[in-house]
């Protein structure tokens, strides 16, 4: 998975599997809560969220909004969480250790669900990493990132003041997709709209940084249906998705940046 960086800029990581809907999730809540507590996620809270549903109507198929309950199981430090929806499980954290430990925790969470209600198929498996690229004092973002990630800052000029620059590219390979986004902001850090606000505590060094930040948001996924559930197969596919994220990170960052983070 590449050389581990001791000061890596990764501030938020998640993995998600979308599977066959479990309509009686509420009936499984007590044993699931106990299992996730034993796995290191004792802080439980339900959360109402909006979801889109494709439904039949007299005029054909239409998208409808519905409210579903998302069950959130956090660790005691509030730096990691398992999010359980009727048709998806997401593992997210702000203190990414390394890929083997990350994938083991994610797979253990999936196995907990599988033991209580079989995962018959997977419709999407994904891994996503957010990196907060923040230069050292006296340095510039251009020393850390390739020009394509820096955007059109200063393109308009006075009297306008830069607020945000967003670039996005989508790549595909052998059934997998890779979405690469770079968001440049003049100060602080910014959560993507679908993750805002962050549910977990971020490392202090990211929050207290003064000056410009580029948020690299890379999302690697496979949306081809896989029938059945197997830990080894899931881990192997997740490793392929992580390899794409590592490739995008190296393509976006400079040798100088990786030396600083080493």
ABEGO torsion letter per residue (X at the ends): XEBBBAABABABBBBBBBBBBBAAAAAAAAAAAAAAAAAGBABBBBBBBBBBBBBBBAAEBBBBBBBBBBBBBBBAAGABBBBBBAABBBBBBABBBBAAAAAAAAAAAAAAAAAABBBABBABBBBBBBBBBBBBBGBBAAAABBAAAAEABGAAEOABBBABBBBBBBBBBGGBBBBBBBBBBABEBBBBAAAOBBABBBBAAAAABBEBBBBBBBBBBBABBBBEBBAAAAAAAAAAAAAAAAAAAAAABBAAAAAAAX
